[in-house]
Amino acid sequence: MNPREMQKAMKRLGIRQEEIEAELVIIKTSNKDLVINNPHVSKVNMMGQETFQVVGDVVEVDKNRVAEINEDDILTVMEQTSCTKQEASGALEESNGNLAEAILRLQNR
């Protein structure tokens, strides 16, 4: 089915889809954070019910781990925030190794 016909069919069924330009998605649970890098986010409204579809590169961050800062975490923070290695290390130390929190700290500076 071509995309135009698909859009018409969805409209007849009361389904609206909207793309959201997201830079980072973080899902917080009681024991870990799911950090989704390079996300592709779609918001779907079907008869008043909104749902979100998120696709991307997922990194799990265990909240209960001892603050152990490894090179992969530093590189991820540097990649997401365009910061220096020292800034990434500092943010990770301040956030007790929490990758998502370190990224947010640097993005909000």
N, CA and C atoms as a LAMMPS dump frame, in Angstrom:
ITEM: TIMESTEP
0
ITEM: NUMBER OF ATOMS
327
ITEM: BOX BOUNDS ff ff ff
-5.0000000000000000e+02 5.0000000000000000e+02
-5.0000000000000000e+02 5.0000000000000000e+02
-5.0000000000000000e+02 5.0000000000000000e+02
ITEM: ATOMS id mol type element x y z
1 1 1 N 0.865 -1.175 0
2 1 2 C 0 0 0
3 1 3 C 0.909 1.236 0
4 2 1 N 0.579 2.182 -0.855
5 2 2 C 1.437 3.367 -0.887
6 2 3 C 1.143 4.273 0.311
7 3 1 N 2.106 5.08 0.706
8 3 2 C 1.967 5.904 1.915
9 3 3 C 0.75 6.831 1.908
10 4 1 N 0.42 7.37 0.746
11 4 2 C -0.741 8.28 0.661
12 4 3 C -2.038 7.533 0.981
13 5 1 N -2.187 6.317 0.419
14 5 2 C -3.379 5.51 0.701
15 5 3 C -3.426 5.108 2.172
16 6 1 N -2.257 4.808 2.736
17 6 2 C -2.179 4.444 4.147
18 6 3 C -2.641 5.608 5.023
19 7 1 N -2.214 6.832 4.703
20 7 2 C -2.634 8.013 5.464
21 7 3 C -4.153 8.197 5.376
22 8 1 N -4.732 8.017 4.188
23 8 2 C -6.187 8.151 4.027
24 8 3 C -6.926 7.105 4.854
25 9 1 N -6.442 5.863 4.821
26 9 2 C -7.08 4.789 5.591
27 9 3 C -7.005 5.08 7.089
28 10 1 N -5.84 5.552 7.543
29 10 2 C -5.691 5.888 8.961
30 10 3 C -6.628 7.021 9.346
31 11 1 N -6.776 8.016 8.474
32 11 2 C -7.661 9.147 8.767
33 11 3 C -9.106 8.674 8.882
34 12 1 N -9.527 7.767 7.983
35 12 2 C -10.902 7.238 8.039
36 12 3 C -11.151 6.492 9.349
37 13 1 N -10.113 5.847 9.882
38 13 2 C -10.244 5.105 11.133
39 13 3 C -10.065 5.981 12.369
40 14 1 N -9.82 7.273 12.153
41 14 2 C -9.645 8.184 13.285
42 14 3 C -8.269 8.102 13.912
43 15 1 N -7.274 7.713 13.131
44 15 2 C -5.904 7.574 13.639
45 15 3 C -5.056 8.705 13.069
46 16 1 N -4.412 9.449 13.969
47 16 2 C -3.495 10.515 13.544
48 16 3 C -2.108 10.195 14.074
49 17 1 N -1.105 10.364 13.231
50 17 2 C 0.277 10.11 13.636
51 17 3 C 1.094 11.371 13.432
52 18 1 N 1.936 11.664 14.431
53 18 2 C 2.78 12.859 14.382
54 18 3 C 4.198 12.461 14.774
55 19 1 N 5.157 12.913 13.98
56 19 2 C 6.566 12.656 14.301
57 19 3 C 7.044 13.727 15.284
58 20 1 N 7.805 13.318 16.284
59 20 2 C 8.335 14.237 17.283
60 20 3 C 9.854 14.255 17.15
61 21 1 N 10.41 15.438 17.008
62 21 2 C 11.863 15.565 16.874
63 21 3 C 12.5 15.531 18.256
64 22 1 N 12.865 14.346 18.705
65 22 2 C 13.464 14.16 20.028
66 22 3 C 14.965 13.94 19.874
67 23 1 N 15.708 14.423 20.854
68 23 2 C 17.16 14.231 20.861
69 23 3 C 17.565 13.077 21.766
70 24 1 N 16.795 12.872 22.831
71 24 2 C 17.116 11.841 23.814
72 24 3 C 15.826 11.471 24.534
73 25 1 N 15.63 10.187 24.799
74 25 2 C 14.462 9.729 25.552
75 25 3 C 14.979 8.953 26.758
76 26 1 N 14.454 9.276 27.934
77 26 2 C 14.852 8.58 29.155
78 26 3 C 13.594 8.013 29.806
79 27 1 N 13.611 6.711 30.056
80 27 2 C 12.517 6.055 30.767
81 27 3 C 13.074 5.635 32.119
82 28 1 N 12.49 6.181 33.19
83 28 2 C 12.973 5.907 34.543
84 28 3 C 12.086 4.846 35.179
85 29 1 N 12.729 3.801 35.71
86 29 2 C 12.026 2.791 36.482
87 29 3 C 12.602 2.81 37.891
88 30 1 N 12.097 1.976 38.764
89 30 2 C 12.561 2 40.147
90 30 3 C 14.013 1.557 40.297
91 31 1 N 14.478 0.665 39.422
92 31 2 C 15.843 0.169 39.596
93 31 3 C 16.801 0.472 38.451
94 32 1 N 16.304 1.067 37.358
95 32 2 C 17.202 1.413 36.248
96 32 3 C 16.58 2.505 35.387
97 33 1 N 17.429 3.131 34.601
98 33 2 C 16.992 4.103 33.604
99 33 3 C 17.285 3.51 32.236
100 34 1 N 16.365 3.692 31.31
101 34 2 C 16.592 3.298 29.925
102 34 3 C 16.841 4.582 29.148
103 35 1 N 18.046 4.753 28.652
104 35 2 C 18.418 5.942 27.894
105 35 3 C 18.395 5.546 26.432
106 36 1 N 17.575 6.236 25.638
107 36 2 C 17.436 5.909 24.221
108 36 3 C 18.083 7.023 23.418
109 37 1 N 19.228 6.702 22.824
110 37 2 C 19.969 7.652 22.012
111 37 3 C 19.482 7.587 20.568
112 38 1 N 19.609 8.702 19.863
113 38 2 C 19.191 8.792 18.453
114 38 3 C 17.762 8.273 18.263
115 39 1 N 16.809 8.785 19.064
116 39 2 C 15.457 8.234 19.003
117 39 3 C 14.661 8.712 17.79
118 40 1 N 13.778 7.849 17.346
119 40 2 C 12.763 8.185 16.349
120 40 3 C 11.44 8.021 17.105
121 41 1 N 10.745 9.127 17.353
122 41 2 C 9.549 9.104 18.196
123 41 3 C 8.32 9.471 17.375
124 42 1 N 7.288 8.642 17.473
125 42 2 C 6.012 8.9 16.816
126 42 3 C 4.916 8.949 17.873
127 43 1 N 4.058 9.969 17.771
128 43 2 C 2.897 10.063 18.663
129 43 3 C 1.678 9.678 17.832
130 44 1 N 0.948 8.685 18.307
131 44 2 C -0.226 8.189 17.59
132 44 3 C -1.464 8.475 18.43
133 45 1 N -2.449 9.143 17.826
134 45 2 C -3.71 9.43 18.497
135 45 3 C -4.787 8.609 17.8
136 46 1 N -5.34 7.647 18.544
137 46 2 C -6.396 6.808 17.994
138 46 3 C -7.635 6.978 18.855
139 47 1 N -8.601 7.676 18.31
140 47 2 C -9.87 7.925 18.996
141 47 3 C -9.658 8.526 20.381
142 48 1 N -8.772 9.529 20.464
143 48 2 C -8.546 10.242 21.714
144 48 3 C -7.504 9.609 22.629
145 49 1 N -7.052 8.41 22.326
146 49 2 C -6.039 7.728 23.126
147 49 3 C -4.672 7.957 22.497
148 50 1 N -3.761 8.606 23.248
149 50 2 C -2.426 8.88 22.725
150 50 3 C -1.435 7.818 23.168
151 51 1 N -0.649 7.335 22.214
152 51 2 C 0.435 6.417 22.517
153 51 3 C 1.689 6.922 21.82
154 52 1 N 2.831 6.482 22.321
155 52 2 C 4.107 6.889 21.75
156 52 3 C 4.873 5.649 21.326
157 53 1 N 5.502 5.727 20.175
158 53 2 C 6.366 4.663 19.696
159 53 3 C 7.77 5.229 19.641
160 54 1 N 8.709 4.568 20.313
161 54 2 C 10.09 5.049 20.389
162 54 3 C 11.017 3.955 19.864
163 55 1 N 11.864 4.323 18.919
164 55 2 C 12.848 3.409 18.353
165 55 3 C 14.202 4.104 18.438
166 56 1 N 15.246 3.386 18.872
167 56 2 C 16.57 3.984 18.951
168 56 3 C 17.561 3.049 19.61
169 57 1 N 18.723 3.597 19.928
170 57 2 C 19.789 2.832 20.566
171 57 3 C 19.61 2.903 22.082
172 58 1 N 19.331 1.77 22.719
173 58 2 C 19.007 1.738 24.146
174 58 3 C 20.243 1.398 24.986
175 59 1 N 20.435 2.203 26.045
176 59 2 C 21.474 1.94 27.038
177 59 3 C 20.774 1.823 28.39
178 60 1 N 20.997 0.696 29.085
179 60 2 C 20.408 0.517 30.41
180 60 3 C 21.389 0.998 31.467
181 61 1 N 20.873 1.807 32.403
182 61 2 C 21.703 2.312 33.49
183 61 3 C 21.104 1.815 34.796
184 62 1 N 21.828 0.946 35.478
185 62 2 C 21.38 0.37 36.741
186 62 3 C 21.541 1.413 37.844
187 63 1 N 20.46 1.772 38.523
188 63 2 C 20.515 2.781 39.582
189 63 3 C 21.206 2.264 40.84
190 64 1 N 21.282 0.96 41.005
191 64 2 C 21.84 0.396 42.228
192 64 3 C 23.329 0.09 42.138
193 65 1 N 23.92 0.343 41
194 65 2 C 25.341 0.013 40.869
195 65 3 C 26.203 1.019 41.615
196 66 1 N 27.36 0.563 41.999
197 66 2 C 28.329 1.442 42.636
198 66 3 C 28.834 2.386 41.555
199 67 1 N 29.056 3.611 41.922
200 67 2 C 29.462 4.621 40.946
201 67 3 C 30.795 4.252 40.31
202 68 1 N 30.704 3.465 39.291
203 68 2 C 31.898 3.046 38.562
204 68 3 C 31.789 3.691 37.187
205 69 1 N 32.713 4.556 36.904
206 69 2 C 32.658 5.314 35.66
207 69 3 C 33.605 4.656 34.675
208 70 1 N 33.032 4.167 33.575
209 70 2 C 33.878 3.51 32.583
210 70 3 C 33.979 4.352 31.309
211 71 1 N 34.866 3.963 30.46
212 71 2 C 35.152 4.712 29.238
213 71 3 C 33.933 4.786 28.319
214 72 1 N 33.14 3.723 28.252
215 72 2 C 31.943 3.728 27.408
216 72 3 C 30.95 4.795 27.865
217 73 1 N 30.77 4.932 29.199
218 73 2 C 29.869 5.956 29.731
219 73 3 C 30.382 7.344 29.372
220 74 1 N 31.672 7.55 29.519
221 74 2 C 32.261 8.856 29.195
222 74 3 C 32.054 9.171 27.722
223 75 1 N 32.293 8.192 26.858
224 75 2 C 32.112 8.41 25.417
225 75 3 C 30.657 8.686 25.063
226 76 1 N 29.719 7.995 25.716
227 76 2 C 28.294 8.234 25.464
228 76 3 C 27.914 9.651 25.854
229 77 1 N 28.367 10.108 27.018
230 77 2 C 28.06 11.475 27.464
231 77 3 C 28.681 12.483 26.503
232 78 1 N 29.909 12.259 26.091
233 78 2 C 30.577 13.173 25.155
234 78 3 C 29.813 13.235 23.833
235 79 1 N 29.363 12.078 23.346
236 79 2 C 28.633 11.99 22.082
237 79 3 C 27.306 12.752 22.148
238 80 1 N 26.607 12.599 23.254
239 80 2 C 25.282 13.204 23.384
240 80 3 C 25.312 14.699 23.684
241 81 1 N 26.419 15.181 24.25
242 81 2 C 26.455 16.581 24.691
243 81 3 C 27.534 17.414 24.024
244 82 1 N 28.353 16.796 23.193
245 82 2 C 29.459 17.501 22.522
246 82 3 C 30.368 18.204 23.525
247 83 1 N 30.683 17.525 24.611
248 83 2 C 31.532 18.107 25.645
249 83 3 C 32.909 17.446 25.628
250 84 1 N 33.785 17.953 26.467
251 84 2 C 35.12 17.375 26.571
252 84 3 C 35.084 16.144 27.464
253 85 1 N 36.18 15.385 27.438
254 85 2 C 36.281 14.188 28.274
255 85 3 C 36.249 14.565 29.751
256 86 1 N 36.902 15.676 30.105
257 86 2 C 36.913 16.115 31.499
258 86 3 C 35.509 16.521 31.962
259 87 1 N 34.777 17.232 31.109
260 87 2 C 33.41 17.633 31.476
261 87 3 C 32.521 16.402 31.649
262 88 1 N 32.665 15.422 30.748
263 88 2 C 31.862 14.2 30.839
264 88 3 C 32.182 13.439 32.122
265 89 1 N 33.471 13.309 32.43
266 89 2 C 33.872 12.611 33.663
267 89 3 C 33.338 13.325 34.898
268 90 1 N 33.456 14.649 34.907
269 90 2 C 32.965 15.435 36.04
270 90 3 C 31.466 15.281 36.237
271 91 1 N 30.719 15.336 35.14
272 91 2 C 29.26 15.193 35.234
273 91 3 C 28.881 13.803 35.725
274 92 1 N 29.597 12.783 35.27
275 92 2 C 29.319 11.422 35.74
276 92 3 C 29.635 11.263 37.221
277 93 1 N 30.712 11.88 37.678
278 93 2 C 31.051 11.82 39.104
279 93 3 C 29.996 12.537 39.934
280 94 1 N 29.562 13.724 39.477
281 94 2 C 28.541 14.494 40.204
282 94 3 C 27.215 13.742 40.27
283 95 1 N 26.922 12.957 39.242
284 95 2 C 25.651 12.237 39.205
285 95 3 C 25.789 10.801 39.703
286 96 1 N 26.909 10.524 40.393
287 96 2 C 27.155 9.195 40.968
288 96 3 C 27.083 8.094 39.911
289 97 1 N 27.613 8.395 38.718
290 97 2 C 27.654 7.404 37.65
291 97 3 C 26.372 7.257 36.863
292 98 1 N 25.352 8.073 37.162
293 98 2 C 24.069 7.984 36.461
294 98 3 C 24.22 8.642 35.094
295 99 1 N 24.226 7.834 34.059
296 99 2 C 24.454 8.288 32.694
297 99 3 C 23.414 9.317 32.246
298 100 1 N 22.15 9.013 32.472
299 100 2 C 21.074 9.919 32.049
300 100 3 C 21.177 11.266 32.756
301 101 1 N 21.421 11.239 34.049
302 101 2 C 21.528 12.475 34.816
303 101 3 C 22.733 13.303 34.36
304 102 1 N 23.838 12.649 34.073
305 102 2 C 25.036 13.36 33.598
306 102 3 C 24.762 14.053 32.273
307 103 1 N 24.084 13.367 31.371
308 103 2 C 23.742 13.954 30.069
309 103 3 C 22.837 15.157 30.255
310 104 1 N 21.82 15.011 31.098
311 104 2 C 20.895 16.126 31.338
312 104 3 C 21.601 17.317 31.974
313 105 1 N 22.512 17.073 32.917
314 105 2 C 23.263 18.152 33.554
315 105 3 C 24.015 18.972 32.511
316 106 1 N 24.685 18.283 31.622
317 106 2 C 25.492 18.979 30.622
318 106 3 C 24.628 19.658 29.551
319 107 1 N 23.503 19.071 29.218
320 107 2 C 22.614 19.691 28.233
321 107 3 C 21.93 20.941 28.789
322 108 1 N 21.748 20.996 30.085
323 108 2 C 21.043 22.113 30.708
324 108 3 C 21.974 23.196 31.236
325 109 1 N 23.26 23.097 30.923
326 109 2 C 24.204 24.107 31.436
327 109 3 C 24.136 25.381 30.659
